[in-house]
Amino acid sequence: MQRFRIRLIFTIVFILTTLSFNSLFAGGWKLAIKPAFSIPISEFASHHLHSGSFAEPGFSGSVEIKHRVFKNWSLAADFGFALHAVDVSALGLETVQNDPFMEDVYIRSEAIRQVFFMAGTSYTLTLVGRFTAEAAIKAGFLHSQTPYQLYKPKYFMTGPAYYEITSAKDYSAVFLAEIAFYYPIKECYEAGVNFQWLNATPEFGFHTSGGIRVDKRTVQMLNLGLVWRFRF
């Protein structure tokens, strides 16, 4: 994993260096703002107590800088974030069902937060009329943060009045595939829609009575959003 991260760093540095070098040439730059509705999928949305994250649909937003390097090919860098609330009703039900001494539980939870930085390449196709389509593949780093959670349980006999699960953080590799469709509004401005698939597997460490426990959590989401892009 360490070797992979080193290679990924070199790849991102190469793309950013190329983007900086290409800034010496006129034109070809595009800056995009991408707000999106984010849908958690797979284990990220699962209601399994030991592998799922109980994530609900949320929001994702990113800013992309792109430069054309050869014909229809471009290099791009993305910086963004994602927020997903936790389904505390489903989490509480699973918690009670997995504890024979617990009758009920009230849970307060922060949102699941991710910040990502990625770089990669894209290819542009001309469609009907002035419409264009772009396909992109990117890789980078994801900073994931699990939510702080406060539990107030009701036990059949005796038990603690409350307990908490503190937040954990991790940096992991992240991959993204994207398809977008654009239409030029003006010469220097265009609007579009995009569809993204994002995947990562962060590892979170927790202190327990038996030592440090590492939990792997798959982060997968589909982002469906709008794009406002400027040419300069």
DRENDO-1510 file (C-alpha; in Angstrom, 1 decimal, always signed):
<recs>
REC; n; res; u; v; w
REC; 1; MET; +0.0; +0.0; +0.0 .
REC; 2; GLN; +2.9; +2.4; +0.8 .
REC; 3; ARG; +4.5; +1.8; -2.6 .
REC; 4; PHE; +1.1; +2.5; -4.3 .
REC; 5; ARG; +0.7; +5.8; -2.4 .
REC; 6; ILE; +4.2; +6.8; -3.4 .
REC; 7; ARG; +3.4; +6.1; -7.1 .
REC; 8; LEU; +0.2; +7.9; -6.8 .
REC; 9; ILE; +1.9; +11.0; -5.4 .
REC; 10; PHE; +4.4; +11.0; -8.3 .
REC; 11; THR; +1.5; +10.7; -10.8 .
REC; 12; ILE; -0.3; +13.6; -9.3 .
REC; 13; VAL; +2.8; +15.7; -9.1 .
REC; 14; PHE; +3.5; +14.9; -12.8 .
REC; 15; ILE; +0.0; +16.0; -13.8 .
REC; 16; LEU; +0.2; +19.2; -11.8 .
REC; 17; THR; +3.6; +20.0; -13.2 .
REC; 18; THR; +2.3; +19.4; -16.7 .
REC; 19; LEU; -0.6; +21.7; -16.0 .
REC; 20; SER; +1.7; +24.4; -14.7 .
REC; 21; PHE; +4.0; +24.0; -17.8 .
REC; 22; ASN; +1.0; +24.3; -20.1 .
REC; 23; SER; +0.0; +27.6; -18.5 .
REC; 24; LEU; +2.8; +29.1; -20.6 .
REC; 25; PHE; +0.6; +28.6; -23.6 .
REC; 26; ALA; -2.5; +30.6; -24.5 .
REC; 27; GLY; -6.0; +29.2; -24.1 .
REC; 28; GLY; -7.2; +25.7; -23.4 .
REC; 29; TRP; -7.9; +26.3; -19.7 .
REC; 30; LYS; -11.3; +25.4; -18.1 .
REC; 31; LEU; -12.5; +26.0; -14.5 .
REC; 32; ALA; -15.6; +24.0; -13.4 .
REC; 33; ILE; -17.8; +24.2; -10.3 .
REC; 34; LYS; -19.6; +20.9; -9.6 .
REC; 35; PRO; -22.4; +20.8; -6.9 .
REC; 36; ALA; -24.0; +17.3; -6.8 .
REC; 37; PHE; -26.5; +15.1; -5.1 .
REC; 38; SER; -24.5; +12.3; -3.6 .
REC; 39; ILE; -26.0; +8.8; -3.3 .
REC; 40; PRO; -24.1; +6.2; -1.1 .
REC; 41; ILE; -24.1; +2.7; -2.5 .
REC; 42; SER; -22.8; -0.8; -1.5 .
REC; 43; GLU; -21.4; -1.1; +2.1 .
REC; 44; PHE; -21.3; +2.7; +2.5 .
REC; 45; ALA; -25.1; +2.7; +2.6 .
REC; 46; SER; -25.4; -0.7; +4.2 .
REC; 47; HIS; -27.3; -1.2; +7.5 .
REC; 48; HIS; -24.9; -3.9; +8.7 .
REC; 49; LEU; -23.5; -3.1; +12.1 .
REC; 50; HIS; -20.0; -4.4; +11.5 .
REC; 51; SER; -19.4; -3.5; +7.9 .
REC; 52; GLY; -21.9; -0.8; +6.9 .
REC; 53; SER; -21.7; +3.0; +7.4 .
REC; 54; PHE; -25.5; +3.7; +7.5 .
REC; 55; ALA; -24.9; +6.7; +5.2 .
REC; 56; GLU; -27.9; +8.6; +3.8 .
REC; 57; PRO; -28.0; +10.6; +0.5 .
REC; 58; GLY; -26.1; +13.8; +0.9 .
REC; 59; PHE; -24.2; +16.6; -0.9 .
REC; 60; SER; -20.9; +16.6; -2.8 .
REC; 61; GLY; -19.1; +19.6; -4.3 .
REC; 62; SER; -15.9; +20.1; -6.1 .
REC; 63; VAL; -13.8; +22.5; -8.2 .
REC; 64; GLU; -11.9; +21.3; -11.2 .
REC; 65; ILE; -9.1; +22.9; -13.2 .
REC; 66; LYS; -8.5; +21.4; -16.6 .
REC; 67; HIS; -6.1; +22.0; -19.6 .
REC; 68; ARG; -6.2; +20.5; -23.1 .
REC; 69; VAL; -2.8; +18.9; -23.8 .
REC; 70; PHE; -3.4; +16.9; -27.1 .
REC; 71; LYS; -6.3; +17.1; -29.5 .
REC; 72; ASN; -9.3; +15.8; -27.5 .
REC; 73; TRP; -7.2; +14.8; -24.4 .
REC; 74; SER; -7.0; +16.9; -21.3 .
REC; 75; LEU; -5.3; +16.8; -17.9 .
REC; 76; ALA; -7.4; +17.8; -14.8 .
REC; 77; ALA; -7.2; +18.2; -11.1 .
REC; 78; ASP; -10.1; +18.1; -8.7 .
REC; 79; PHE; -10.6; +19.3; -5.1 .
REC; 80; GLY; -13.9; +18.7; -3.3 .
REC; 81; PHE; -15.8; +17.3; -0.3 .
REC; 82; ALA; -18.8; +15.2; +0.5 .
REC; 83; LEU; -21.3; +15.2; +3.5 .
REC; 84; HIS; -23.6; +12.3; +4.3 .
REC; 85; ALA; -25.9; +12.1; +7.3 .
REC; 86; VAL; -26.2; +8.9; +9.3 .
REC; 87; ASP; -29.4; +6.9; +9.4 .
REC; 88; VAL; -29.7; +6.9; +13.2 .
REC; 89; SER; -33.0; +5.1; +13.2 .
REC; 90; ALA; -31.6; +2.1; +11.4 .
REC; 91; LEU; -28.4; +2.3; +13.4 .
REC; 92; GLY; -30.4; +2.3; +16.7 .
REC; 93; LEU; -32.4; -0.7; +15.5 .
REC; 94; GLU; -29.4; -2.7; +14.6 .
REC; 95; THR; -27.7; -1.8; +17.9 .
REC; 96; VAL; -30.6; -3.0; +20.0 .
REC; 97; GLN; -31.0; -6.2; +18.0 .
REC; 98; ASN; -27.3; -7.0; +18.6 .
REC; 99; ASP; -27.4; -6.4; +22.4 .
REC; 100; PRO; -29.7; -8.8; +24.3 .
REC; 101; PHE; -29.7; -6.6; +27.4 .
REC; 102; MET; -30.7; -3.4; +25.6 .
REC; 103; GLU; -34.3; -2.4; +25.2 .
REC; 104; ASP; -34.0; +0.9; +23.4 .
REC; 105; VAL; -31.4; +3.5; +22.5 .
REC; 106; TYR; -31.3; +7.2; +21.5 .
REC; 107; ILE; -28.4; +8.2; +19.2 .
REC; 108; ARG; -27.1; +11.6; +18.1 .
REC; 109; SER; -24.6; +11.5; +15.3 .
REC; 110; GLU; -22.5; +14.0; +13.3 .
REC; 111; ALA; -22.4; +13.6; +9.5 .
REC; 112; ILE; -19.8; +11.5; +7.7 .
REC; 113; ARG; -17.3; +13.8; +6.1 .
REC; 114; GLN; -14.9; +13.3; +3.2 .
REC; 115; VAL; -12.4; +15.7; +1.5 .
REC; 116; PHE; -10.7; +14.6; -1.7 .
REC; 117; PHE; -8.0; +15.7; -4.1 .
REC; 118; MET; -7.6; +13.9; -7.4 .
REC; 119; ALA; -5.9; +14.3; -10.7 .
REC; 120; GLY; -6.3; +12.4; -14.0 .
REC; 121; THR; -7.2; +12.6; -17.7 .
REC; 122; SER; -10.3; +13.2; -19.7 .
REC; 123; TYR; -11.4; +12.7; -23.3 .
REC; 124; THR; -13.9; +15.0; -25.2 .
REC; 125; LEU; -16.4; +13.9; -27.9 .
REC; 126; THR; -18.5; +16.1; -30.1 .
REC; 127; LEU; -22.2; +15.1; -30.1 .
REC; 128; VAL; -25.2; +16.4; -32.0 .
REC; 129; GLY; -25.1; +20.1; -32.6 .
REC; 130; ARG; -23.1; +22.0; -30.0 .
REC; 131; PHE; -23.4; +19.3; -27.3 .
REC; 132; THR; -20.2; +17.6; -26.1 .
REC; 133; ALA; -19.5; +14.7; -23.9 .
REC; 134; GLU; -16.5; +14.0; -21.7 .
REC; 135; ALA; -15.3; +10.8; -20.0 .
REC; 136; ALA; -12.7; +11.1; -17.2 .
REC; 137; ILE; -10.7; +8.8; -14.9 .
REC; 138; LYS; -9.0; +10.3; -11.8 .
REC; 139; ALA; -7.1; +9.1; -8.7 .
REC; 140; GLY; -5.9; +10.7; -5.6 .
REC; 141; PHE; -6.3; +10.9; -1.8 .
REC; 142; LEU; -9.4; +10.9; +0.3 .
REC; 143; HIS; -9.5; +12.2; +3.9 .
REC; 144; SER; -12.4; +10.4; +5.6 .
REC; 145; GLN; -13.7; +11.3; +9.1 .
REC; 146; THR; -16.2; +9.1; +10.9 .
REC; 147; PRO; -18.9; +10.9; +13.0 .
REC; 148; TYR; -18.8; +11.5; +16.7 .
REC; 149; GLN; -21.8; +9.7; +18.2 .
REC; 150; LEU; -23.5; +9.9; +21.5 .
REC; 151; TYR; -25.6; +6.9; +22.7 .
REC; 152; LYS; -28.2; +7.0; +25.5 .
REC; 153; PRO; -29.4; +3.4; +25.9 .
REC; 154; LYS; -32.2; +1.8; +28.0 .
REC; 155; TYR; -31.2; -1.6; +29.4 .
REC; 156; PHE; -33.3; -4.4; +30.6 .
REC; 157; MET; -31.4; -4.4; +33.9 .
REC; 158; THR; -28.5; -2.2; +34.6 .
REC; 159; GLY; -26.1; -0.4; +32.3 .
REC; 160; PRO; -24.4; +2.9; +31.6 .
REC; 161; ALA; -26.6; +6.0; +31.2 .
REC; 162; TYR; -24.7; +7.0; +28.1 .
REC; 163; TYR; -21.6; +6.2; +26.1 .
REC; 164; GLU; -19.9; +7.8; +23.1 .
REC; 165; ILE; -18.0; +6.7; +20.0 .
REC; 166; THR; -15.4; +9.3; +19.1 .
REC; 167; SER; -14.5; +10.3; +15.6 .
REC; 168; ALA; -11.7; +8.6; +13.6 .
REC; 169; LYS; -9.8; +9.8; +10.6 .
REC; 170; ASP; -7.8; +8.3; +7.8 .
REC; 171; TYR; -6.1; +9.1; +4.4 .
REC; 172; SER; -6.7; +6.6; +1.7 .
REC; 173; ALA; -6.4; +6.2; -2.1 .
REC; 174; VAL; -9.5; +7.2; -4.0 .
REC; 175; PHE; -10.6; +6.5; -7.6 .
REC; 176; LEU; -13.2; +8.3; -9.7 .
REC; 177; ALA; -14.9; +7.7; -13.0 .
REC; 178; GLU; -16.9; +10.4; -14.6 .
REC; 179; ILE; -19.2; +11.1; -17.6 .
REC; 180; ALA; -20.4; +14.6; -18.3 .
REC; 181; PHE; -22.4; +16.4; -21.0 .
REC; 182; TYR; -22.0; +20.1; -21.8 .
REC; 183; TYR; -23.7; +22.8; -23.9 .
REC; 184; PRO; -22.0; +26.2; -24.5 .
REC; 185; ILE; -24.1; +29.1; -23.2 .
REC; 186; LYS; -21.6; +31.8; -24.3 .
REC; 187; GLU; -18.2; +31.7; -25.8 .
REC; 188; CYS; -16.5; +31.5; -22.4 .
REC; 189; TYR; -19.2; +29.8; -20.4 .
REC; 190; GLU; -20.9; +26.4; -20.6 .
REC; 191; ALA; -23.3; +24.4; -18.5 .
REC; 192; GLY; -23.8; +20.7; -18.2 .
REC; 193; VAL; -24.6; +17.6; -16.1 .
REC; 194; ASN; -22.2; +15.0; -14.8 .
REC; 195; PHE; -22.3; +11.5; -13.3 .
REC; 196; GLN; -19.5; +10.4; -11.0 .
REC; 197; TRP; -18.6; +7.1; -9.3 .
REC; 198; LEU; -16.2; +7.3; -6.4 .
REC; 199; ASN; -14.6; +4.4; -4.6 .
REC; 200; ALA; -12.2; +4.2; -1.6 .
REC; 201; THR; -11.4; +1.9; +1.3 .
REC; 202; PRO; -10.2; +3.9; +4.4 .
REC; 203; GLU; -9.1; +2.2; +7.5 .
REC; 204; PHE; -10.1; +3.6; +10.9 .
REC; 205; GLY; -8.4; +2.9; +14.2 .
REC; 206; PHE; -10.3; +2.7; +17.5 .
REC; 207; HIS; -9.1; +2.3; +21.0 .
REC; 208; THR; -10.8; -0.6; +22.8 .
REC; 209; SER; -10.2; -2.5; +26.0 .
REC; 210; GLY; -8.3; -5.1; +24.0 .
REC; 211; GLY; -6.1; -2.5; +22.2 .
REC; 212; ILE; -6.4; -0.7; +18.9 .
REC; 213; ARG; -9.0; -2.1; +16.5 .
REC; 214; VAL; -8.8; -1.3; +12.8 .
REC; 215; ASP; -12.1; -1.2; +10.9 .
REC; 216; LYS; -12.1; -1.1; +7.1 .
REC; 217; ARG; -15.0; +0.8; +5.6 .
REC; 218; THR; -15.8; +0.9; +1.9 .
REC; 219; VAL; -16.7; +4.4; +0.7 .
REC; 220; GLN; -18.7; +4.2; -2.6 .
REC; 221; MET; -21.0; +6.9; -3.9 .
REC; 222; LEU; -22.7; +8.1; -7.1 .
REC; 223; ASN; -22.7; +11.8; -7.6 .
REC; 224; LEU; -25.4; +13.3; -9.9 .
REC; 225; GLY; -24.9; +17.0; -10.4 .
REC; 226; LEU; -24.8; +20.2; -12.4 .
REC; 227; VAL; -21.6; +21.8; -13.8 .
REC; 228; TRP; -20.8; +25.4; -14.5 .
REC; 229; ARG; -17.6; +25.7; -16.5 .
REC; 230; PHE; -15.6; +28.7; -17.6 .
REC; 231; ARG; -13.1; +28.9; -20.4 .
REC; 232; PHE; -10.1; +31.2; -20.3 .
</recs>
